[in-house]
Amino acid sequence: MSTDGSGDLLSNEVTLQVAARVPLQRIVLISGPIVALAVYIVLPNTYGSDDGIVVFTHAGRVTAALATWMALWWLTEAIDIPATALLPLVVLPLFGAGTIRDVAAPYAHDLIFLFMGGFILSIAMQRWRLHRRIALVTLSIVGTEPPRIVAGFMIATAGLSLWLSNTATAIMMLPIAISVIGMIAEKSESAQPDEPDHLAICLMLGIAYAASIGGVGTIIGSPPNLFLVSYIRDTLNHDITFLQWMAMGLPLVIVFLPITWWLLTRHLFPISSHSVGGGDVIREAYTALPAPCWAERATLAVFGFAAIAWMGRSWLTGVEVGGVRVLSGLTDAGISLTAALSLFLIPARSNTGGALMQWGDMKGMPWGILLLFGGGMSLAVAIQRNGVGEFLGHQAAAWQGLPSWALIILVTTLIIFLTELTSNTATAATFIPIIGGVAPGLGVHPYLLIVPAALAASWAFMLPVATPPNAIVFGSGYVSVTAMRRAGLWLNLIGICILTVLVQFIVLPILGVPIS
């Protein structure tokens, strides 16, 4: 971290902002149920459609009111986001819009356990510092030219973010980058006086942006991905496999990452290509690493098993022994939990004894994210079951006839710029069910709208509050809001273009949806 007092200044600014938000939060806290009641009263009992008069049931109006209430609290963080996710358990059974059994079932969705297993793998990698070794190995081979150093950090960050949370990845990469910046500030032979400053900005923004970009590459890379897969399975009865997601997500990463690198290092904050001393820090840190211990190798083996099994699940489920498909029930969640459980069984062979993972390590588990998934899925199921999606689709009929590319641009623009001010997971949980309900009224396949919406929720780059990686690098003191806003606006616009093109020509064909 910087030691020039910027950390204290940032802390004071945050304190003032929090104090200023308290009255607003109280207003929003009270207005949530009031607005929900108003929505319930205003919504009609019936509405017209092509099939005649349709009854909009009491349960449907309660669900729509609840969705408004949750959206208001999620988007303003009137209370903790995971706490808002508990509202369906209280409101829907209380007002007769669903039984507690039906409402609670999505909180134990199998894909939530997929994410839980992924989190446990991530915690194990961090416990044995395997993620640091992977990062340093990647960085040690890129060379000492500033653009290559930035590229190395971005590749390592994006690669780790495929499997770890983008927050954990950014936190891990930040101190390594700060060490490199410090060395370059001392040894730089650049003829340009602003070169070290530009390199620091490129490194910080490169880490933040690569963490967000890499997160769309796998199902477990970012929470909105998993929410989308859950929604599609529960409402559209289609299962997106881990390999399918990688086939559509990795091209987005492969295209966007080098564009981001070029924009940062060549256009917005140009840096020269002559060698500087930052590579020494990376090589010294790499050579100082001890030989891989048993725990590191075992954790890597478990991780490798999980990754291979995820990608080869369709083959594994077809394996026959004695004419019986012994693994026919294998799921991505089952693979994830098998790998996670094995970490509690395999001995660590360390001085502390025990297994690779112990229950005390689970204090790092982001239980709030899992609860948020449950609440979002419960709301999504209620929207579908109680006819809210059909009602919304009818209301959106006026947009029918717009070309598919225009609809994608509208959706991605809305989600990206909204996520600048809100949690990406909360945004996805709020809007994917709504957008999914609107799609039939527009005469388009739901994938055309909900897939770009979920991907766009991870690609907000302008403000420190947009994503945890943005906030983490902003707190270092090396990046100003102006610099982040300048770079982020460009990336937001480029991201909209990339999603519009690749969703139509790569993502939708992989999912079996014809290009319209």
DAZI-V123734 format. One record per residue. N is the residue number from 1. RES is the residue in three letters. SS is DSSP state (A for helix, B for strand, O for the rest). PHI is phi in radians with two decimals (NA if undefined). Layout:
n=[N & N]
res=[RES & RES]
ss=[SS & SS]
phi=[PHI & PHI]
This chain:
n=[1 & 2 & 3 & 4 & 5 & 6 & 7 & 8 & 9 & 10 & 11 & 12 & 13 & 14 & 15 & 16 & 17 & 18 & 19 & 20 & 21 & 22 & 23 & 24 & 25 & 26 & 27 & 28 & 29 & 30 & 31 & 32 & 33 & 34 & 35 & 36 & 37 & 38 & 39 & 40 & 41 & 42 & 43 & 44 & 45 & 46 & 47 & 48 & 49 & 50 & 51 & 52 & 53 & 54 & 55 & 56 & 57 & 58 & 59 & 60 & 61 & 62 & 63 & 64 & 65 & 66 & 67 & 68 & 69 & 70 & 71 & 72 & 73 & 74 & 75 & 76 & 77 & 78 & 79 & 80 & 81 & 82 & 83 & 84 & 85 & 86 & 87 & 88 & 89 & 90 & 91 & 92 & 93 & 94 & 95 & 96 & 97 & 98 & 99 & 100 & 101 & 102 & 103 & 104 & 105 & 106 & 107 & 108 & 109 & 110 & 111 & 112 & 113 & 114 & 115 & 116 & 117 & 118 & 119 & 120 & 121 & 122 & 123 & 124 & 125 & 126 & 127 & 128 & 129 & 130 & 131 & 132 & 133 & 134 & 135 & 136 & 137 & 138 & 139 & 140 & 141 & 142 & 143 & 144 & 145 & 146 & 147 & 148 & 149 & 150 & 151 & 152 & 153 & 154 & 155 & 156 & 157 & 158 & 159 & 160 & 161 & 162 & 163 & 164 & 165 & 166 & 167 & 168 & 169 & 170 & 171 & 172 & 173 & 174 & 175 & 176 & 177 & 178 & 179 & 180 & 181 & 182 & 183 & 184 & 185 & 186 & 187 & 188 & 189 & 190 & 191 & 192 & 193 & 194 & 195 & 196 & 197 & 198 & 199 & 200 & 201 & 202 & 203 & 204 & 205 & 206 & 207 & 208 & 209 & 210 & 211 & 212 & 213 & 214 & 215 & 216 & 217 & 218 & 219 & 220 & 221 & 222 & 223 & 224 & 225 & 226 & 227 & 228 & 229 & 230 & 231 & 232 & 233 & 234 & 235 & 236 & 237 & 238 & 239 & 240 & 241 & 242 & 243 & 244 & 245 & 246 & 247 & 248 & 249 & 250 & 251 & 252 & 253 & 254 & 255 & 256 & 257 & 258 & 259 & 260 & 261 & 262 & 263 & 264 & 265 & 266 & 267 & 268 & 269 & 270 & 271 & 272 & 273 & 274 & 275 & 276 & 277 & 278 & 279 & 280 & 281 & 282 & 283 & 284 & 285 & 286 & 287 & 288 & 289 & 290 & 291 & 292 & 293 & 294 & 295 & 296 & 297 & 298 & 299 & 300 & 301 & 302 & 303 & 304 & 305 & 306 & 307 & 308 & 309 & 310 & 311 & 312 & 313 & 314 & 315 & 316 & 317 & 318 & 319 & 320 & 321 & 322 & 323 & 324 & 325 & 326 & 327 & 328 & 329 & 330 & 331 & 332 & 333 & 334 & 335 & 336 & 337 & 338 & 339 & 340 & 341 & 342 & 343 & 344 & 345 & 346 & 347 & 348 & 349 & 350 & 351 & 352 & 353 & 354 & 355 & 356 & 357 & 358 & 359 & 360 & 361 & 362 & 363 & 364 & 365 & 366 & 367 & 368 & 369 & 370 & 371 & 372 & 373 & 374 & 375 & 376 & 377 & 378 & 379 & 380 & 381 & 382 & 383 & 384 & 385 & 386 & 387 & 388 & 389 & 390 & 391 & 392 & 393 & 394 & 395 & 396 & 397 & 398 & 399 & 400 & 401 & 402 & 403 & 404 & 405 & 406 & 407 & 408 & 409 & 410 & 411 & 412 & 413 & 414 & 415 & 416 & 417 & 418 & 419 & 420 & 421 & 422 & 423 & 424 & 425 & 426 & 427 & 428 & 429 & 430 & 431 & 432 & 433 & 434 & 435 & 436 & 437 & 438 & 439 & 440 & 441 & 442 & 443 & 444 & 445 & 446 & 447 & 448 & 449 & 450 & 451 & 452 & 453 & 454 & 455 & 456 & 457 & 458 & 459 & 460 & 461 & 462 & 463 & 464 & 465 & 466 & 467 & 468 & 469 & 470 & 471 & 472 & 473 & 474 & 475 & 476 & 477 & 478 & 479 & 480 & 481 & 482 & 483 & 484 & 485 & 486 & 487 & 488 & 489 & 490 & 491 & 492 & 493 & 494 & 495 & 496 & 497 & 498 & 499 & 500 & 501 & 502 & 503 & 504 & 505 & 506 & 507 & 508 & 509 & 510 & 511 & 512 & 513 & 514 & 515 & 516]
res=[MET & SER & THR & ASP & GLY & SER & GLY & ASP & LEU & LEU & SER & ASN & GLU & VAL & THR & LEU & GLN & VAL & ALA & ALA & ARG & VAL & PRO & LEU & GLN & ARG & ILE & VAL & LEU & ILE & SER & GLY & PRO & ILE & VAL & ALA & LEU & ALA & VAL & TYR & ILE & VAL & LEU & PRO & ASN & THR & TYR & GLY & SER & ASP & ASP & GLY & ILE & VAL & VAL & PHE & THR & HIS & ALA & GLY & ARG & VAL & THR & ALA & ALA & LEU & ALA & THR & TRP & MET & ALA & LEU & TRP & TRP & LEU & THR & GLU & ALA & ILE & ASP & ILE & PRO & ALA & THR & ALA & LEU & LEU & PRO & LEU & VAL & VAL & LEU & PRO & LEU & PHE & GLY & ALA & GLY & THR & ILE & ARG & ASP & VAL & ALA & ALA & PRO & TYR & ALA & HIS & ASP & LEU & ILE & PHE & LEU & PHE & MET & GLY & GLY & PHE & ILE & LEU & SER & ILE & ALA & MET & GLN & ARG & TRP & ARG & LEU & HIS & ARG & ARG & ILE & ALA & LEU & VAL & THR & LEU & SER & ILE & VAL & GLY & THR & GLU & PRO & PRO & ARG & ILE & VAL & ALA & GLY & PHE & MET & ILE & ALA & THR & ALA & GLY & LEU & SER & LEU & TRP & LEU & SER & ASN & THR & ALA & THR & ALA & ILE & MET & MET & LEU & PRO & ILE & ALA & ILE & SER & VAL & ILE & GLY & MET & ILE & ALA & GLU & LYS & SER & GLU & SER & ALA & GLN & PRO & ASP & GLU & PRO & ASP & HIS & LEU & ALA & ILE & CYS & LEU & MET & LEU & GLY & ILE & ALA & TYR & ALA & ALA & SER & ILE & GLY & GLY & VAL & GLY & THR & ILE & ILE & GLY & SER & PRO & PRO & ASN & LEU & PHE & LEU & VAL & SER & TYR & ILE & ARG & ASP & THR & LEU & ASN & HIS & ASP & ILE & THR & PHE & LEU & GLN & TRP & MET & ALA & MET & GLY & LEU & PRO & LEU & VAL & ILE & VAL & PHE & LEU & PRO & ILE & THR & TRP & TRP & LEU & LEU & THR & ARG & HIS & LEU & PHE & PRO & ILE & SER & SER & HIS & SER & VAL & GLY & GLY & GLY & ASP & VAL & ILE & ARG & GLU & ALA & TYR & THR & ALA & LEU & PRO & ALA & PRO & CYS & TRP & ALA & GLU & ARG & ALA & THR & LEU & ALA & VAL & PHE & GLY & PHE & ALA & ALA & ILE & ALA & TRP & MET & GLY & ARG & SER & TRP & LEU & THR & GLY & VAL & GLU & VAL & GLY & GLY & VAL & ARG & VAL & LEU & SER & GLY & LEU & THR & ASP & ALA & GLY & ILE & SER & LEU & THR & ALA & ALA & LEU & SER & LEU & PHE & LEU & ILE & PRO & ALA & ARG & SER & ASN & THR & GLY & GLY & ALA & LEU & MET & GLN & TRP & GLY & ASP & MET & LYS & GLY & MET & PRO & TRP & GLY & ILE & LEU & LEU & LEU & PHE & GLY & GLY & GLY & MET & SER & LEU & ALA & VAL & ALA & ILE & GLN & ARG & ASN & GLY & VAL & GLY & GLU & PHE & LEU & GLY & HIS & GLN & ALA & ALA & ALA & TRP & GLN & GLY & LEU & PRO & SER & TRP & ALA & LEU & ILE & ILE & LEU & VAL & THR & THR & LEU & ILE & ILE & PHE & LEU & THR & GLU & LEU & THR & SER & ASN & THR & ALA & THR & ALA & ALA & THR & PHE & ILE & PRO & ILE & ILE & GLY & GLY & VAL & ALA & PRO & GLY & LEU & GLY & VAL & HIS & PRO & TYR & LEU & LEU & ILE & VAL & PRO & ALA & ALA & LEU & ALA & ALA & SER & TRP & ALA & PHE & MET & LEU & PRO & VAL & ALA & THR & PRO & PRO & ASN & ALA & ILE & VAL & PHE & GLY & SER & GLY & TYR & VAL & SER & VAL & THR & ALA & MET & ARG & ARG & ALA & GLY & LEU & TRP & LEU & ASN & LEU & ILE & GLY & ILE & CYS & ILE & LEU & THR & VAL & LEU & VAL & GLN & PHE & ILE & VAL & LEU & PRO & ILE & LEU & GLY & VAL & PRO & ILE & SER]
ss=[O & O & O & O & O & A & A & A & A & A & A & A & A & A & A & A & A & A & A & A & A & A & A & A & A & A & A & A & A & A & A & A & A & A & A & A & A & A & A & A & A & A & O & O & O & B & B & B & B & O & O & B & B & B & B & O & O & A & A & A & A & A & A & A & A & A & A & A & A & A & A & A & A & A & A & A & O & O & O & O & A & A & A & A & O & O & A & A & A & A & A & A & A & A & O & O & O & O & O & A & A & A & A & A & A & A & A & A & O & A & A & A & A & A & A & A & A & A & A & A & A & A & A & A & A & A & A & O & O & A & A & A & A & A & A & A & A & A & A & A & O & O & O & O & B & A & A & A & A & A & A & A & A & A & A & A & A & A & A & A & A & O & O & O & O & A & A & A & A & A & A & A & A & A & A & A & A & A & A & A & A & A & A & A & A & A & A & O & O & O & O & O & O & O & A & A & A & A & A & A & A & A & A & A & A & A & A & A & A & A & A & A & A & A & O & O & O & O & A & A & A & O & A & A & A & A & A & A & A & A & A & A & A & A & A & A & O & O & O & O & O & A & A & A & A & A & A & A & A & A & A & A & A & A & A & A & A & A & A & A & A & A & A & A & A & A & A & A & O & O & O & O & O & O & B & O & O & A & A & A & A & A & A & A & A & A & A & O & O & O & O & O & O & A & A & A & A & A & A & A & A & A & A & A & A & A & A & A & A & A & A & O & A & A & A & A & O & O & O & B & B & O & O & B & B & O & O & O & O & O & O & A & A & A & A & A & A & A & A & A & A & A & A & O & O & O & B & O & O & O & O & O & O & O & B & O & O & O & A & A & A & A & A & A & O & O & A & A & A & A & A & A & A & A & A & A & A & A & A & A & A & A & A & A & A & O & O & A & A & A & A & A & A & A & A & A & A & A & A & O & O & O & O & A & A & A & A & A & A & A & A & A & A & A & A & A & A & A & A & O & O & O & O & A & A & A & A & A & A & A & A & A & A & A & A & A & A & A & A & A & A & A & O & O & O & O & A & A & A & A & A & A & A & A & A & A & O & O & O & O & O & O & O & O & O & O & O & A & A & A & A & A & A & A & O & O & O & O & O & O & A & A & A & A & A & A & A & A & A & A & A & A & A & A & A & A & A & A & A & A & A & A & A & A & A & A & A & A & A & A & O & O & O & O & O & O]
phi=[NA & -1.24 & -2.07 & -1.70 & 1.61 & -1.14 & -1.11 & -1.12 & -1.09 & -1.07 & -1.08 & -1.12 & -1.11 & -1.10 & -1.05 & -1.13 & -1.13 & -1.11 & -1.08 & -1.23 & -1.43 & -1.01 & -1.04 & -1.10 & -1.10 & -1.14 & -1.11 & -1.14 & -1.02 & -1.32 & -1.26 & -0.93 & -1.17 & -1.16 & -1.11 & -1.06 & -1.10 & -1.10 & -1.08 & -1.06 & -1.23 & -1.29 & -1.07 & -1.34 & -1.34 & -2.44 & -2.63 & -1.55 & -2.50 & -1.10 & -1.64 & 1.89 & -1.43 & -1.96 & -1.43 & -1.68 & -1.19 & -0.99 & -1.09 & -1.14 & -1.20 & -1.10 & -1.13 & -1.11 & -1.13 & -1.11 & -1.06 & -1.12 & -1.05 & -1.14 & -1.08 & -1.09 & -1.26 & -1.16 & -1.28 & -1.84 & 0.93 & -1.04 & -2.26 & -0.95 & -0.97 & -1.09 & -1.15 & -1.05 & -1.13 & -1.47 & -0.97 & -0.99 & -1.12 & -1.66 & -1.29 & -1.11 & -1.15 & -1.06 & -1.82 & 1.27 & -1.72 & 2.86 & -1.43 & -1.08 & -1.11 & -1.19 & -1.22 & -1.40 & -0.96 & -1.12 & -1.20 & -2.01 & -1.03 & -1.11 & -1.27 & -1.14 & -1.28 & -1.06 & -1.18 & -1.04 & -1.07 & -1.09 & -1.08 & -1.14 & -1.04 & -1.09 & -1.10 & -1.13 & -1.08 & -1.27 & -1.06 & -1.71 & 1.04 & -1.17 & -1.10 & -1.18 & -1.10 & -1.06 & -1.12 & -1.20 & -1.08 & -1.11 & -1.21 & -1.21 & -1.78 & -1.58 & 1.69 & -1.97 & -1.30 & -0.87 & -1.07 & -1.25 & -1.09 & -1.06 & -1.06 & -1.08 & -1.10 & -1.20 & -1.13 & -1.09 & -1.14 & -1.11 & -1.10 & -1.20 & -1.22 & -1.09 & -2.09 & -1.81 & -1.18 & -1.11 & -1.16 & -1.08 & -1.12 & -1.11 & -1.08 & -1.23 & -1.35 & -1.03 & -1.11 & -1.13 & -1.12 & -1.12 & -1.10 & -1.11 & -1.07 & -1.09 & -1.13 & -1.16 & -1.05 & -1.48 & -1.87 & -1.05 & -1.89 & -1.14 & -1.41 & -1.69 & -1.12 & -1.63 & -1.02 & -1.04 & -1.13 & -1.11 & -1.12 & -1.08 & -1.10 & -1.10 & -1.13 & -1.12 & -1.18 & -1.05 & -1.13 & -1.07 & -1.23 & -1.15 & -1.10 & -1.27 & -1.16 & -1.10 & -1.12 & -1.50 & -1.32 & -2.33 & -1.06 & -1.57 & -1.28 & -2.67 & -0.95 & -1.02 & -1.03 & -1.17 & -1.11 & -1.08 & -1.06 & -1.10 & -1.09 & -1.11 & -1.15 & -1.40 & -1.83 & -1.97 & 0.98 & -2.29 & -1.90 & -1.58 & -1.38 & -1.03 & -1.18 & -1.03 & -1.11 & -1.07 & -1.11 & -1.72 & -1.49 & -1.08 & -1.01 & -1.09 & -1.15 & -1.10 & -1.38 & -1.34 & -1.10 & -1.15 & -1.11 & -1.10 & -1.04 & -1.11 & -1.07 & -1.25 & -1.52 & -1.96 & -1.97 & -1.42 & -2.30 & -1.08 & -2.27 & -1.39 & -1.83 & -1.41 & -1.21 & -2.26 & -1.42 & -1.10 & -1.11 & -1.07 & -1.07 & -1.12 & -1.13 & -1.11 & -1.15 & -1.21 & -1.19 & -1.35 & -1.12 & -1.23 & -1.06 & -0.98 & -1.47 & -0.99 & -1.09 & -1.10 & -1.11 & -1.17 & -1.11 & -1.10 & -1.13 & -1.11 & -1.06 & -1.08 & -1.03 & -1.11 & -1.10 & -1.15 & -1.15 & -1.04 & -1.28 & -1.87 & -1.07 & -1.08 & -1.30 & -1.09 & -1.20 & -1.66 & -1.17 & -1.96 & -2.24 & 1.11 & 1.40 & -2.04 & -1.39 & -1.24 & -2.02 & -1.10 & -1.65 & -1.18 & -2.21 & -1.06 & -1.13 & -1.10 & -1.09 & -1.05 & -1.26 & -1.08 & -1.10 & -1.11 & -1.12 & -1.09 & -1.15 & -1.48 & -1.84 & -1.34 & -1.17 & -1.41 & 0.98 & -1.93 & -1.11 & -1.40 & 1.28 & 1.39 & -1.70 & -1.04 & -2.22 & -2.19 & -1.05 & -1.07 & -1.23 & -1.29 & -1.12 & -1.49 & -1.24 & -1.38 & -1.05 & -1.07 & -1.11 & -1.12 & -1.16 & -1.07 & -0.99 & -1.04 & -1.11 & -1.12 & -1.20 & -1.08 & -1.12 & -1.08 & -1.12 & -1.15 & -1.05 & -1.26 & -1.22 & -1.71 & 1.47 & -1.22 & -1.06 & -1.11 & -1.11 & -1.11 & -1.06 & -1.15 & -1.16 & -1.59 & -1.05 & -1.13 & -1.51 & -1.08 & 1.82 & -1.15 & -1.12 & -1.05 & -1.13 & -1.21 & -1.14 & -1.11 & -1.08 & -1.06 & -1.18 & -1.14 & -1.11 & -1.03 & -1.21 & -1.08 & -1.33 & -1.21 & -1.19 & -1.04 & -1.99 & -2.37 & -1.13 & -1.14 & -1.19 & -1.12 & -1.08 & -1.10 & -1.12 & -1.37 & -1.72 & -1.05 & -1.09 & -1.17 & -1.13 & -1.09 & -1.29 & -1.30 & -0.93 & -1.05 & -1.16 & -1.57 & 1.31 & -2.16 & -1.19 & -0.96 & -1.01 & -1.04 & -1.88 & -1.33 & -1.17 & -1.10 & -1.12 & -1.15 & -1.16 & -1.12 & -1.11 & -1.66 & -2.03 & -1.93 & -2.16 & -1.45 & -2.08 & -1.04 & -1.44 & -1.16 & -2.47 & -1.00 & -1.02 & -1.03 & -1.14 & -1.12 & -1.28 & -1.12 & -1.17 & -1.22 & 1.56 & -1.57 & -2.14 & -1.55 & -1.07 & -1.07 & -1.12 & -1.17 & -1.14 & -1.10 & -1.22 & -1.14 & -1.09 & -1.03 & -1.20 & -1.02 & -1.18 & -1.14 & -1.06 & -1.06 & -1.14 & -1.09 & -1.11 & -1.06 & -1.36 & -1.26 & -1.08 & -1.26 & -1.80 & -2.17 & -1.17 & -1.11 & -1.05 & -1.10 & -1.49 & 1.43 & -1.80 & -1.17 & -1.28 & -1.88]
